[in-house]
Structure formats: structure tokens, C-alpha cells
Amino acid sequence: MNPLLGTCSLPELARRKSHKWRAYPPDVLPAFVAEMDFDIAEPIADAVRAALAISDTGYPHIGELGEAFAAFAAGRLGWLPDPARVFAIPDVMTGIAEVLIATTPPGSGVVISPPVYGPFAMRIGLIGRRVVSAPLRWAGGGRYDLDADVLDRVLADDGVRAYVLCSPHNPLGQIWTRDQLLTIAELCLRHGVELLVDEIHAPLVLPGVPYVAFGSLDHEMAERAYVFTSASKGWNLAGLKCGVAVAGSADAAELLSDRWESLLAGHLGVLGSVAAFTQSMAWLDAVVEQIDQNRALLARLLAEQLPEVGYAPGEASFLAWLDCRGLGLGDDPAGAFLDHGKVALSPGHFFGSEGAGFARLNIGTSPELVTEAVSRMASAVAAFRQIAS
């Protein structure tokens, strides 16, 4: 691997105290939560160390975050947001929840398109809104498509007030095309619903597929939508607690500004995010290159050891959505991998009922640990079948 990323030595990783490394016993290889194993980028570490050296651990100030993110978005995402409409938030899900509280009445419907990031449904329910499903359409070959007819129908419901879009999509790793995004924009505009766009995985777009930031669209909804992102996925900074909310309009900016006390980011997170967006491009390039190699490796390993598993290599991020329905492990293959192979994947049902028979594998690590994960999965299948026979 590139020296910037470290070695991902398993004994060294096991010293960490994050959720990934504490959720299971030491003999379990964790490959579930969306947290990478690579060493942190040195400019980010320097920024945090410099703050600690002068006891700079107070309440956050947005500082240069707006300008830093706007410059990053212009250079990497083809989008130039107004720095004055960039807000620091603690994380993407908190930002989404606060905007939904502010823009939709209690009991109203919020649409999501499963299989999709599980906390969408959880947080929508916790704030007293109703989850409305507009499932993606299975297109075969490990791919899904936007079902515009279904989305049109559910957005037309009088009780529906918002749509939460995941772009790039988690867990699929798919990138929506410009035409698909314009379809979503037009449907939301036609039905008068709020549009909230989660673009947290955008920094990790992989080679081969063009990425379209929602805010770059030539459409009225691009000026009305709220876009949420973070350095937390691209640079592995979830523990520093800082995300970004971008308001498309002056009214949206005022709404976010009014809720500043509900949206306090971590001070070290703001400093680390600025360092990520401005000084850590070489590290990000190394990560993208490694994930690109890992997705090819995973495809080869599955073909050799678990050919019944369907896998369409992702177009963004380090998450692999695996169709395990052909293995005969039931609706929760991740449970079988854990019980019989000591490897932890995210269960497919975490992403909605449409995820039954699927599992999500984290490949944001070394080739050696990707290889070890697949080996354990294959051993689990063999053990499961032996017991079943």
C-alpha cells in the first residue's frame, strides 16, 4: 500500500478503541461499520496536535471551513457552493434531522429509497415523522435503478413533505446519473416537497464513472435543496464530529443559522476538516487508488471462493453490497458469517427489508485484510453447509 496509508497491521488496529474495534470479541475480524483502517492524514493529525498543544479545545467556530469546502467542491466535485452558505454541523444525520424538524410538521411523511442507510429510517421515526418507502428497482447484475413511477406516486401523497436522497448511494456504492438526479429534482419540485441530499461519500468517487453533485444541476431544486456532506468518510474522521450543511438559498441559510446551537460541531472536527479539504489531497488520492484496487481484488476473490455471491463493484466509497441469496444462508447471511467464520459484516436488513439475503462488506483496509475477510466468509459457508447436511 501507499506509505501514507500505513500498513493496517491487525495487531495495531486492535489497539484502537472505536466502535469498530470494541463491538465484537478480539477473534472477530470487523468489516461492518463504515470506518476505514488507514492511518490518518498527517496534515489532519498536525492540526489536531497543534490545537491540543495550546489547549484549544473549546466551543467550535466555523473559521475557514466554508472557504475550504467550497474550494474542495470546485476542484473535486464540479460544484462551487457559496462559502457563506456552508455551515458546520456535528454530523450528517443530525443535520438532516434538524432540517426535517424545521421544515415538516409532526406526523408527516418523509420518503427514502431502500435498500438505503439504516439510520435514515431510525432518525425519521425518532423525530416523530413517518417513513415512506419508494424502493429502488432491482436491475440485476448487482445493480439497482431509480423507480421514477414509484417515487412519483409516493411523493404525490398529501401527507408527504420531504425526500431524503443518498448520493452516492449507501450501501450500493452507485452514483446517480445527471438524468436520474434531474428526474428526482423535477418530481420534488412538482410535488412541492423538501429535498435533503446526503453526499457524504462524494469525496471517494472511484475511477470510471463521472460524479454529478446535486448542487451543480441547472434546476430550481438545486437552489432549494439542502446538501449534507463531511470529511468523516473521505478522511476517516467520524470521531472528530464535524459535518457540512450547504444551503441552496438565503432562506435555507437563515434556517440553518437560526439552529446553530442545535448544530454545534466538534471544534477539533472543524480544524481537522479544514486540514482535510485543503492539505490532504495526496492522502485522499492514495485512498481512492487503494479502494479501486481492493474492489478488483474482492471481485476476483469472490469469483474464486464464493462464486454464488453477486457483486457489482462500487462506483464510490469503500462499501461492497453483496448478494448472498445464492448461498443458502437465509435472510441474514451476515449472521452466518459471524457465527461460523468470525467475520462481522453489516446485515442486509439494516438497510431495509429489501436487504434480506444481502450483506455489506467494508473494504477500506489492506488487501491482506480483504483477503482474510473473504477467506473467513468462505469458511463460514462451508461450516454452515456441513452443519445443515
Order of alpha helices (4+ residues) and beta strands (2+ residues): alpha-alpha-beta-alpha-alpha-beta-alpha-beta-alpha-beta-beta-beta-alpha-beta-alpha-beta-alpha-beta-beta-alpha-alpha-alpha-beta-beta-alpha-beta-beta-beta-alpha
